[in-house]
Amino acid sequence: MIDGKVCSRCKVFKPFSDYAKRSSTKIGVQPKCKICLSELYYENREKIRARQKEYYKNNKEKLDAVNMKWAAANRDKVNKNIKKWKEKNKELVYFYGATRRAKKKNATPAWVDMDRIKYTYAHCHWLNKTFGHNMHVDHIVPLNGKNVCGLHVHTNLQIIPAEENLRKHNKLLVQE
């Protein structure tokens, strides 16, 4: 039994462990060894990145749908990675939290009815606790939107399913 092959680029016989896997080939490995593949990538990385960027731009919706489907199917893995990132980047977590609180404070006018805002959050909590729903309080017009910034007032709040809020991110969704 053969335990290696000759690299098509450097022409050196190397064991199969020195090759990346590729199921579409007859023997199941790339024609070039890992070292040659790495060198090729670094020689052409700008061209490769430009091609990848163009592909993403042309297929953004399809790729986003695939990524969201994977994330939904691998929720535990996603949460584990998020937790790991937060532990590794505590200063950024604190920074983003403080920035959001400051924006929320600046987006809250003096005339706001805080009791109605508190009621919205309490109602959301009650729905989650009583019926086992996973709901979020969402700003209809985001506090820090790309084109428009909303206010932190009760008329700008809505209770929606968590997955819809997380999918929405920081965007203003126009209802049809």
Secondary structure, 3 states (H helix, E strand, C coil): CCCEEECCCCCCEEEHHHEEECCCCCCCEEEEEHHHHHHHHHHHHHHHHHHHHHHHHHCHHHHHHHHHHHHHHCHHHHHHHHHHHHHHCHHHHHHHHHHHHHHHHHCCCCCCCHHHHHHHHHHHHHHHHHHCCCEEEEECCCCCCCCCCCCCCHHHEEEEEHHHHHHHCCCCCCCC
